[in-house]
């Protein structure tokens, strides 16, 4: 993390402990005191979870981390279960539910985390280590085992002051966020089922790693495949009226027009990640690889391009797809092309309800003297599980997890002061949602 951000975190911690918190009500004061008093135990839980390898495809490790957190949720009165992932080729998900004895009309909350990391057992990056008092490193410390502990600490604090008893909360901590199972309709069913029940979704991902930001929108991530055919011939006859330019020139035309026609749209990106062209090609989407054979003196017969498409709303996504289809359909002579789209993570569009949640969270942060919180530019954060709640809940927010840097690399770090600070912010937001 940048020195400036670390400095702001440390300054915020000192301020948090000042008499400036006198405006909090008595329960809120007790929430803060509980989180401070139990932070050492929270750190130990974080270290224990980080030291368990839970790369997405290490099913035993994912289940072990799930069992670790399941015990903690059981201890504060949640009813827990493990949703097995055999049907979608993954370990599964931890689901924890807390239902109040009496429905007083309060909001139904969905809290979201994930157990898995990008670091499989063959990675050299396996254990927690402190760099110094304020910063530590470890696989998944920020993305997002720190976020899971922050979520749990907030709920523990609410339980300590008796506020949890009246809350209707579903927790879904998935085991395949980093590499989703297939089909998505099954791998994300626990999330979508919980979202259909809930009013508000809150994700504890680490966002952009800056404690001064949170997500009220996330771009979706979907795929596309462009397949192009030309008329093979000797290269000396390329461009002839009855032959045309071949598959590679047609592919180039299409990609250039994608760039010229779509790049001006804010928050839309479209990246060709793989291209093959020549006389004979083979493509294996499962391994993201392929082969191509062609000679310089032969007009190319075939080409294929695969890529991703990221949009901030369903409307933007469909608009981009329509433009891409139109470009693909207007072919050079004696060539043909088709484009197919595959769905992945849906976009989470910004809404007034999401902004209201951010305002509540930011006010809690300011009352803790931790500064205001602004919305992350969606270009600076990737897709996440909270996106599967889009259109199913009235309000959603994400990025409430542990500050850190260099996620998905062996240099991943977490800011240890973020553990209590983010727990306090989240606990106050949850408490105030019910006080309203």
Helices and strands as residue ranges (DSSP letters): H 3-16, G 19-23, H 26-37, H 39-50, H 59-75, E 79-84, G 86-88, E 92-98, E 108-114, E 129-132, E 135-137, I 141-145, H 146-160, G 164-166, E 168-174, H 184-187, H 189-197, E 200-203, E 213-214, E 221-229, G 235-237, H 247-262, E 269-278, E 280-284, E 289-293, E 302-310, H 314-329, E 336-345, H 352-367, E 374-375, G 378-380, G 385-389, E 395-397, E 404-405, E 413-415, H 417-435
